Amino acid sequence: MDVAEAQPAQASRGQRLRRWLGRGFAGLGALLVLTLTGLWAAVGHTPLDPAYAGPEPLPGKLAERCSYPEHGTAVDVVAEFNHQEGEGFASRWVQFEVTTRGFDPHLVQVIYYRSLTDGRLPAVVVTPILGGDNEVAKLMAEALAANGVHAAIVLRAGTYLDPGRPDANVEAVLRTSIVDRRRAVDWLQQQAEVDPERIGAFGVSMGGIITAAFVAVEPRVRSSVMVMAGGDLPNLVRSSEERSLRKFMSRRAEQGLDADAVEASLRRALDGLDPLALGRHVDARAVLLFTTRWDASVPAANQERLYDAIGRPERYALPTGHYSAMVYLPYLRYKTVAFLRGALGGRS
């Protein structure tokens, strides 16, 4: 199984873009203000379904499947590096080990954004997208830390869809992603500046999908925000127009498997470890969901299915596709920080 990502390179074009976006487009004038006002007005908002009755208990077999032998033990840090300072926060990379059942111990790699606000503060586990250089995750982590909420970006555990490996690898990497985040919660709870009773989670796209599975099995997470997350991963992989997923399907076709066979194989491999199946175990009262109406990467239909499976939590529906949702990044940041701060509270 692949280990977490390596130490990052120095400043990139993406980082410069992130800094520009992080200023909230300040100074662009009245025209931009009017444009953003119109964009915000086009977002649909639906409150939590008033008929929601609460989550179902997590079955013991699922809890055992996503457990790890280090649970309840102190986290021994293997390495810390890349210490940096920002506006209202300090960041560093941290590495420690955890064991996914059935495999050898592996490294978990975290980029920790410690808020410089005084007192014991809540902390949020941030999960990045499927690929790229984690710029959206970093932007959100910076915003949280600058507003009095520590943030820990847990990097990818491995390649989710590798056509050179059997589909059982998908389940192993997904389960490892869950275990990595659970161990990250252990580490966060050891930090003197973190209130161990106020842990949240955030993820976009594949990060949102992982977040949905993670919060279903981790009772210590009190609140979460999921952006463009979908359920029924076998169907999502089959239906998506995302280039990496199209490439995976093409390679499977070259190996003699049609779309029906690929979907069936992935369903057998996951064996219920899918946000759609896990959604009923997520407390919808503690969730904010962002969906995109015309998404072909995480198909809108799969987003709707996850929304229903969780129990119709509070939702903002963006009038965009997947990548065009970038225009709403300042809006997403504002709403996410406000929701998590409200749910988790301020300093103590």
Secondary structure, 3 states (H helix, E strand, C coil): CCCCCCCCCCCCHHHHHHHHHHCCCCCCCHHHHHHHHHHHHCCEEECCCCCCCCCCCCCHHHHHHCCCCCCCCCCCEEEEEEEEEECCEEEEEEEEEECCCCCCCEEEEEEEEEECCCCCEEEEEEECCCCCCCHHHHHHHHHHHHCCCEEEEECCCCCCCCCCCCCHHHHHHHHHHHHHHHHHHHHHHHCCCEEEEEEEEEEECHHHHHHHHHHHHCCCEEEEEEECCCCCHHHHHHHCCCHHHHHHHHHHHHCCCCHHHHHHHHHHHHCCCCHHHHHHHCCHHHEEEEEECCCCCCCHHHHHHHHHHHCCCEEEEECCCCHHHHHHHHHHHHHHHHHHHHHHCCCC
